[in-house]
Amino acid sequence: MPEHFQRTPAVQGDWDRRSARRALLEPRLFDLLVIGGGVIGASVARDAAGRGLSVALVEQNDFAGATSSKSTKLIHGGIRYLPHLRFGLVRQGLREQQVLRRTADYLYSDLDFVIPLFENRGLVDLPSWMVTGPLRSLTLRVGLSLYDRLGGRNRGERHRRLDRDDVSDLFPKLRRDALQEGFVYRDAQTDDARLTVSLLKTAVGLHGAVAVSRMRAVDIASRSDGLVVTVQENGEPIHVRSRSVVAATWAFPTPGADVTAGSGIRFSKGVHLVYRADDLGVGDQALVLPETDDGRLLFIVPWRGLALLGTTDTPYDGDPGKVRPDKADFEYLERHLRRYVDCSGATPLASFAGLRTLTDGRDSTASASRQHRILEQGPGMFTVVGGKLSSARAIASEVVDRACTYLRVDTPSRTSDAMLVGGGISTDLRTRLRSGLERIGLPAAYGDHLIRRYGTESVKVLGLLEDRPGMRLLMDPTPISPGEVVYTALNESVTTVGDFALRRTNMAWSCPDHGRGWAPLVAATLADELGWSRVETAKAISDYKDELIEQGL
């Protein structure tokens, strides 16, 4: 493995942090400033910029650095919301599947879920008379038929029944004792962190927005010509002027306002364990664990050769920046996994935790509403609370409508049909990418991995690899090349090893050492592009190892 690449001139990119920072510091008045670089903040920036507004976004850490990279990676209606009669929320999520399929095909994939039914076991928190005995199969059929109807499924996409052997064939490690039958239904999968970054690339690259990471908003003040948002970079204050502000800070405090005080808003923690897919006998379908001790559903979801087991749902009132899996989370998930799956000897490769923001303070966290709320906290100041990944685009459309009304702008949202950067994959593109990689001595199959991450932007990574022969290697066991490090630094505002390994790619989740062995190469590549000194490069490696420890990896 090369210790360091020979310095070559940097190629022009569309979104590097230094350029974005300079644009933020220009003396100007933005139409809208977004606080928070998760999926909802990114959706707001993309929607508003697409309507012709001048937009800036600031994020205190890295984009998708919190909950937006720690979900179950699903765009779904939420089958568990059906018993609570939240049909509007379910319908919205299912419709968003079709939007993502149209606008970001490379980030969308259909995913079938199998629900096994066991003798003397229930099904989530439905009444026992509905989920035991002869009514159980009928109850599930009715629920899944409603789910299909809400999602507008065609005949080939609708749920179907599986017999006992069918279920066992799909999941050979599923315990067969007491297994009776099963059902399969259709949902969809995405990459939450990649989706967030793609939304921002669209806002920046196509619509001229400004998005800067590691800028923490600390205050919002009203002035005669609008609002002044004070952000801090390394403790130094910077003042940004804007006519309106949308705070989408999720569980983190909103500058200048306490949105949780007396509002019924609270947080719950969701933990996932990451396994090798083979260790759990998981193939191309997801598995639903139909009942837990506290009446919930758990999922085992295939993802990039791995399997995600989750999620928990427990109250959380600690520091949102320090949410981590704990011993009780591991015990809960592993206990229910062993109840349904014969996985002796399987140990998690990794774990992660994220927070949900709940807007209903009456119910348990497991049954509380995921419905969002938009709070207007002053003229031109809007805060989004609640919501979920599947609803992010629709939430953004709603809050930008509110901001446009305030700004007296009469332009509708176009995000239900407008393509994201990277969308529009074709057979010709796949062929061109595969042949180009083979021509420079890399496996053709690497092209499929590039497309899943970057879509049509994969050709830019290929161009970098063609121009820089020293980067033509793959960092085993993940199919990731140093060319991607350069691309993400220039086009996705990567500034640390963790940005690249934890959020822009799945290196940290796929390597047994979580990318520690490749950190020097990633840091050296970033050093060439970003002009780091040897001391700064060494610190970047050390910081990444510290970040892994903080993440529990």
C-alpha positions in Angstrom: 0.0 0.0 0.0 1.5 3.4 -1.0 2.3 5.5 2.0 1.6 8.8 0.1 0.6 9.8 -3.3 2.7 12.1 -5.4 1.1 15.6 -5.3 -0.9 16.4 -8.4 -2.9 19.5 -9.2 -6.4 19.4 -7.7 -9.2 19.1 -10.2 -12.1 21.5 -10.0 -15.0 20.3 -7.9 -18.6 21.5 -7.3 -18.7 21.6 -3.5 -15.6 21.7 -1.4 -15.7 23.2 2.1 -13.2 26.0 1.5 -15.2 27.4 -1.4 -18.5 27.0 0.5 -17.0 28.8 3.5 -15.9 31.7 1.3 -19.3 32.0 -0.2 -20.9 32.1 3.3 -18.7 34.9 4.4 -19.5 37.1 1.4 -21.4 40.3 2.5 -24.9 39.4 1.3 -28.5 38.9 2.4 -29.8 35.3 1.9 -33.4 34.6 1.4 -33.3 31.6 3.6 -30.8 30.1 6.0 -31.2 26.5 7.1 -29.7 25.4 10.4 -29.0 21.6 10.4 -27.5 19.4 7.8 -29.5 16.2 8.3 -31.9 14.8 5.8 -34.7 17.3 6.7 -32.4 20.3 6.6 -30.9 19.1 3.3 -34.4 18.6 1.9 -35.3 22.1 2.9 -32.2 23.6 1.2 -32.8 21.7 -2.0 -36.5 22.6 -2.1 -35.9 26.3 -1.4 -33.0 26.7 -3.8 -35.0 24.9 -6.5 -37.6 27.6 -6.2 -35.1 30.3 -6.9 -34.4 31.4 -3.3 -30.8 32.2 -2.3 -30.1 29.6 0.4 -27.4 28.9 2.9 -27.2 25.9 5.2 -24.9 25.5 8.3 -24.3 22.2 10.1 -22.4 22.0 13.4 -20.7 18.7 12.6 -20.7 16.8 9.4 -23.7 16.4 7.1 -25.8 13.4 8.1 -23.6 13.2 11.1 -26.3 12.2 13.6 -29.6 10.4 13.1 -29.6 10.8 9.3 -26.8 8.3 9.1 -28.2 6.0 11.8 -31.6 4.9 10.6 -32.7 1.4 9.3 -32.0 2.7 5.8 -35.7 2.4 4.7 -38.1 4.5 2.8 -41.4 3.0 4.0 -44.9 3.7 5.1 -44.4 2.0 8.5 -46.5 -1.1 8.7 -46.4 -0.9 12.5 -48.4 2.4 12.3 -51.4 0.6 10.8 -52.7 -0.7 14.2 -52.6 2.9 15.5 -54.7 4.0 12.5 -52.1 6.5 11.3 -53.1 6.0 7.7 -52.0 9.5 6.5 -48.5 8.9 7.8 -48.4 5.5 6.1 -49.7 6.8 2.8 -47.2 9.6 2.8 -44.3 7.3 3.3 -45.4 4.9 0.6 -45.9 7.7 -1.9 -42.4 9.0 -1.1 -41.1 5.6 -2.3 -42.3 6.4 -5.8 -40.9 10.0 -5.7 -37.4 8.6 -4.8 -37.7 6.0 -7.5 -38.3 8.7 -10.0 -35.8 11.3 -8.8 -32.9 9.3 -7.4 -33.1 5.8 -8.9 -29.5 4.9 -7.8 -30.5 5.5 -4.2 -33.7 3.4 -4.4 -34.2 -0.3 -4.3 -37.2 -2.4 -3.7 -37.0 -4.6 -0.7 -39.3 -7.5 0.2 -40.0 -8.1 3.9 -41.0 -11.6 5.2 -43.2 -11.9 8.3 -43.1 -15.4 9.8 -46.0 -16.5 12.0 -45.3 -18.8 14.9 -47.7 -20.9 17.0 -48.6 -19.2 20.3 -46.8 -16.0 19.4 -48.5 -12.7 18.8 -48.0 -9.9 16.3 -46.9 -6.5 17.6 -49.3 -4.8 20.0 -52.6 -6.0 18.4 -55.2 -7.5 20.8 -54.5 -11.2 21.5 -57.9 -12.2 20.0 -56.8 -10.8 16.7 -53.4 -12.4 16.4 -53.9 -15.9 17.9 -55.8 -18.8 16.5 -57.6 -18.7 13.1 -58.0 -14.9 13.0 -54.3 -14.2 12.9 -53.7 -15.0 9.3 -56.9 -13.1 8.3 -55.9 -10.1 10.4 -52.5 -9.9 8.7 -54.0 -10.4 5.2 -56.4 -7.5 5.8 -53.6 -5.3 7.2 -51.2 -6.0 4.3 -54.0 -5.5 1.8 -54.6 -2.1 3.2 -50.9 -1.4 3.1 -50.9 -2.4 -0.6 -53.8 -0.2 -1.3 -52.3 2.9 0.5 -49.2 2.4 -1.6 -51.0 1.9 -4.9 -49.3 -1.4 -5.4 -49.8 -3.2 -8.8 -50.5 -6.9 -8.9 -46.8 -8.0 -9.0 -46.0 -5.8 -6.0 -48.7 -6.9 -3.6 -48.3 -9.1 -0.6 -48.5 -12.9 -0.8 -48.6 -15.8 1.5 -45.7 -18.2 2.0 -45.9 -21.7 3.4 -43.6 -23.0 6.1 -41.0 -24.4 3.7 -41.0 -21.2 1.6 -40.1 -19.2 4.7 -37.4 -21.6 5.7 -35.9 -21.6 2.2 -35.6 -17.8 2.4 -34.2 -17.7 5.9 -32.4 -21.0 6.6 -31.4 -20.0 10.1 -34.9 -19.1 11.2 -36.1 -21.4 13.9 -38.6 -23.9 12.5 -40.1 -25.1 15.7 -43.6 -23.5 16.0 -43.2 -21.9 12.6 -46.5 -22.1 10.7 -46.5 -19.8 7.7 -45.5 -16.4 6.6 -46.3 -13.4 4.4 -44.1 -11.2 2.2 -44.8 -7.6 1.4 -42.9 -4.9 -0.5 -41.2 -1.8 0.8 -38.0 0.2 -0.2 -34.5 0.8 0.9 -32.1 3.7 0.6 -28.8 4.9 1.9 -29.7 7.6 4.4 -26.4 9.4 4.6 -25.9 9.3 0.8 -29.4 10.6 0.2 -28.7 13.5 2.5 -25.5 14.4 0.7 -27.2 14.0 -2.7 -29.9 16.5 -1.7 -27.2 19.0 -0.7 -25.2 18.3 -3.9 -28.3 19.2 -5.8 -29.0 22.4 -3.8 -25.4 23.5 -4.3 -24.4 22.2 -7.7 -27.7 22.8 -9.6 -29.2 25.7 -7.7 -26.3 27.7 -6.2 -27.0 27.1 -2.5 -24.2 27.4 0.0 -23.7 24.6 2.5 -21.0 24.6 5.1 -20.2 21.9 7.7 -18.7 22.5 11.2 -20.4 25.9 11.6 -22.5 25.9 14.8 -25.4 28.3 15.0 -25.6 29.9 18.5 -28.0 32.8 18.2 -30.7 34.3 16.0 -31.4 38.1 16.3 -33.9 40.2 14.5 -32.9 43.3 12.6 -34.8 45.8 10.5 -33.8 44.1 7.2 -34.2 40.5 8.4 -32.4 38.2 10.7 -28.8 37.8 11.8 -27.6 34.3 12.6 -24.4 34.0 14.6 -22.4 30.9 13.9 -19.2 29.8 15.4 -16.2 28.2 13.7 -13.5 27.1 16.2 -15.1 29.4 18.7 -14.9 32.5 16.5 -18.2 34.2 15.8 -19.4 34.8 12.2 -22.6 36.7 11.4 -24.8 35.6 8.5 -27.7 37.7 7.4 -30.9 36.2 6.0 -34.5 37.2 5.5 -35.8 34.0 7.0 -34.5 31.0 8.9 -35.6 27.3 9.1 -34.1 25.3 12.0 -34.0 21.6 11.4 -31.8 20.6 14.2 -33.7 17.4 15.1 -32.8 16.5 18.8 -30.2 19.3 19.1 -31.2 22.7 20.7 -32.6 25.3 18.3 -30.6 28.6 18.7 -32.5 31.2 20.7 -35.5 28.9 21.5 -36.4 25.9 23.7 -38.9 24.1 21.5 -39.2 21.2 24.0 -40.3 23.3 27.0 -44.0 22.5 27.8 -44.6 21.2 24.2 -44.8 17.5 24.8 -41.7 17.0 22.5 -39.4 14.3 23.7 -36.8 11.9 22.4 -36.4 8.1 22.0 -33.3 6.1 21.2 -33.1 3.6 18.4 -30.2 1.2 18.3 -29.1 -1.1 15.6 -26.6 -4.0 15.6 -24.6 -4.7 12.5 -23.8 -8.4 11.5 -22.3 -10.2 8.6 -25.4 -11.2 6.5 -24.2 -14.8 6.2 -24.0 -15.1 10.0 -27.7 -14.5 10.2 -28.6 -16.4 7.1 -29.9 -13.2 5.4 -30.1 -13.0 1.6 -31.9 -10.4 -0.5 -35.1 -10.2 1.7 -35.6 -8.5 5.1 -37.0 -10.5 8.0 -39.6 -9.1 10.4 -39.4 -10.4 14.0 -43.1 -10.3 14.7 -43.3 -9.7 18.4 -41.0 -8.5 21.2 -41.5 -8.5 24.9 -42.8 -4.9 24.7 -45.1 -5.5 21.8 -43.0 -4.1 18.9 -41.6 -5.3 15.6 -37.9 -5.8 15.0 -36.3 -6.0 11.5 -33.3 -7.8 10.1 -32.4 -5.8 7.0 -29.8 -6.7 4.3 -27.5 -3.8 3.6 -24.3 -3.8 1.5 -23.4 -7.4 2.4 -24.3 -6.8 6.0 -27.4 -7.3 8.1 -28.9 -4.6 10.3 -30.8 -5.7 13.4 -33.0 -3.1 15.0 -34.4 -1.0 16.3 -34.9 -0.3 20.0 -37.3 2.4 21.2 -36.5 3.8 24.6 -36.9 7.2 26.2 -33.8 9.4 26.1 -33.1 12.6 28.0 -29.3 12.8 27.8 -26.9 14.8 25.6 -28.1 14.3 22.0 -24.5 14.4 20.8 -23.6 11.5 23.0 -26.3 9.0 22.3 -24.7 5.5 22.2 -25.8 1.9 22.5 -25.5 0.5 26.0 -25.5 -3.0 27.5 -29.3 -3.1 27.9 -29.7 -2.3 24.2 -27.4 -5.2 23.2 -29.2 -7.6 25.5 -32.6 -6.6 24.2 -31.7 -7.0 20.6 -29.7 -10.2 21.0 -32.3 -11.8 23.2 -35.0 -11.3 20.6 -32.7 -12.3 17.7 -31.9 -15.6 19.4 -35.6 -16.2 20.1 -36.3 -16.4 16.3 -32.9 -17.1 14.7 -30.4 -19.9 15.3 -27.3 -17.6 15.3 -25.0 -19.2 17.8 -21.5 -17.8 17.4 -22.7 -14.7 15.6 -21.3 -11.5 17.1 -22.0 -7.9 16.0 -19.4 -6.2 13.9 -20.6 -2.8 15.0 -23.5 -0.9 16.5 -25.0 2.6 16.2 -27.7 4.7 17.9 -29.8 7.6 16.7 -32.6 9.7 18.2 -36.2 10.1 17.2 -38.0 13.4 18.0 -41.5 12.6 19.2 -44.2 15.2 19.1 -46.8 13.4 21.3 -46.0 13.3 25.0 -48.9 11.1 26.0 -48.1 7.7 24.7 -45.1 5.4 25.2 -42.2 6.1 22.9 -42.9 3.0 20.9 -46.5 4.2 20.1 -46.0 8.0 20.1 -46.5 9.8 16.8 -43.8 10.4 14.3 -45.9 13.2 12.8 -43.9 16.4 12.4 -44.8 19.9 13.6 -43.7 23.3 12.2 -43.4 26.0 14.8 -43.2 29.7 13.9 -41.1 31.3 16.7 -41.1 34.8 15.3 -41.4 36.6 12.0 -39.6 34.5 9.4 -38.3 32.0 12.0 -39.5 28.4 11.6 -38.5 25.2 13.4 -39.3 21.7 12.3 -39.7 19.1 15.0 -40.5 15.4 14.5 -40.8 13.6 11.3 -38.9 10.7 9.8 -36.6 9.9 6.8 -39.5 8.8 4.6 -41.3 12.1 5.1 -38.4 14.5 4.7 -39.2 15.7 1.2 -42.8 16.3 2.1 -41.9 18.1 5.3 -39.5 20.3 3.4 -42.1 21.2 0.9 -44.5 22.3 3.7 -42.0 24.4 5.6 -40.6 26.1 2.5 -44.3 26.9 1.5 -44.5 28.7 4.9 -41.3 30.5 4.3 -42.3 31.6 0.8 -45.6 32.9 2.1 -43.6 35.1 4.6 -41.2 36.1 1.8 -44.1 36.8 -0.6 -42.7 34.4 -3.1 -45.3 32.5 -5.2 -43.3 29.5 -6.5 -44.4 25.9 -5.9 -42.2 23.0 -4.9 -40.9 21.0 -7.8 -39.1 18.3 -5.8 -41.7 15.5 -6.5 -40.4 15.2 -10.0 -37.0 17.1 -10.2 -34.0 14.7 -10.5 -31.3 14.7 -7.8 -27.7 14.9 -8.8 -26.7 11.4 -9.8 -30.1 10.3 -10.9 -30.9 8.9 -14.3 -28.9 5.6 -14.5 -28.9 4.0 -17.9 -27.6 0.8 -19.4 -25.1 2.7 -21.5 -23.7 4.4 -18.4 -23.2 1.0 -16.6 -21.5 -0.4 -19.7 -19.2 2.6 -20.1 -18.2 2.5 -16.4 -17.5 -1.2 -16.4 -15.5 -1.2 -19.6 -13.6 1.9 -18.4 -12.6 0.2 -15.1 -11.5 -3.0 -16.8 -9.4 -0.9 -19.2 -7.4 0.6 -16.2 -7.1 -2.8 -14.4 -9.9 -2.6 -11.9 -12.8 -5.1 -11.6 -15.8 -4.2 -13.7 -18.0 -5.1 -10.7 -16.6 -2.1 -8.9 -18.7 0.1 -11.2 -21.9 -1.2 -9.6 -20.6 -0.1 -6.2 -19.8 3.3 -7.5 -23.2 3.7 -9.0 -24.9 2.8 -5.8 -22.9 5.6 -4.1 -22.7 8.3 -6.8 -25.1 7.5 -9.6 -24.2 9.2 -12.8 -21.5 11.1 -10.9 -19.5 7.8 -11.0 -18.0 8.9 -14.3 -16.1 11.6 -12.4 -14.6 9.0 -10.1 -13.6 7.0 -13.2 -12.0 10.2 -14.7 -9.9 10.6 -11.6 -8.8 7.0 -11.7 -7.9 7.4 -15.4 -5.8 10.5 -14.7 -4.1 9.3 -11.6 -2.7 5.7 -11.9 -1.5 5.7 -8.3 -5.1 5.6 -7.1 -6.0 2.4 -8.9 -6.4 0.1 -5.9 -9.3 -1.1 -3.8 -9.1 -0.9 -0.1 -10.0 -4.5 0.9 -12.4 -5.8 2.0 -14.5 -2.9 0.8 -14.6 -2.0 -2.9 -13.5 1.6 -2.3 -10.7 3.4 -4.0 -8.6 6.5 -3.2 -10.2 8.1 -6.2 -13.4 8.3 -4.2 -11.5 10.2 -1.4 -10.6 12.9 -3.9 -14.0 13.0 -5.5 -15.8 13.4 -2.1 -13.3 16.1 -0.9 -14.0 18.1 -4.1 -17.7 17.4 -4.6 -19.1 16.4 -1.2 -17.3 18.7 1.3 -15.3 15.9 3.0 -12.8 17.4 5.4 -12.0 14.5 7.8 -11.3 10.8 7.5 -14.5 10.1 9.5 -16.5 12.1 6.9 -15.4 9.7 4.3 -15.2 6.4 6.1 -18.3 6.8 8.3 -20.8 8.7 6.2 -19.8 9.1 2.5 -19.0 5.4 2.3 -19.6 2.3 4.4 -15.9 1.6 5.0 -16.2 1.9 8.8 -19.0 -0.7 8.8 -17.6 -3.2 6.4 -13.9 -3.5 7.5 -13.2 -5.7 10.5 -11.1 -2.9 12.0 -13.6 -0.2 10.9 -11.1 1.3 8.5 -8.3 2.0 11.0 -5.8 0.2 8.7 -6.8 2.4 5.7 -7.0 5.7 7.7 -3.3 6.7 6.8 -4.0 6.3 3.1 -7.3 8.2 3.3 -5.6 11.0 5.3 -2.7 11.2 2.9 -5.1 11.5 0.0 -7.0 14.2 1.7 -3.8 16.0 2.6 -2.8 16.2 -1.0 -6.2 17.8 -1.9 -6.7 20.0 1.1 -3.1 21.1 1.6 -2.5 19.5 5.1 0.9 19.5 6.8 2.4 16.3 8.2 1.2 17.3 11.6 -2.3 17.9 10.4 -2.3 14.6 8.6 -1.2 12.7 11.7 -3.9 14.5 13.7 -6.5 13.5 11.1 -5.6 9.8 11.6 -5.7 10.2 15.4 -9.0 12.1 15.3 -10.6 9.3 13.2 -9.5 6.7 15.7 -11.0 8.8 18.5 -14.2 9.2 16.6 -14.5 5.4 16.2 -14.1 5.0 19.9 -16.8 7.6 20.5 -19.1 5.7 18.2 -18.4 2.5 20.0 -16.5 1.0 17.1 
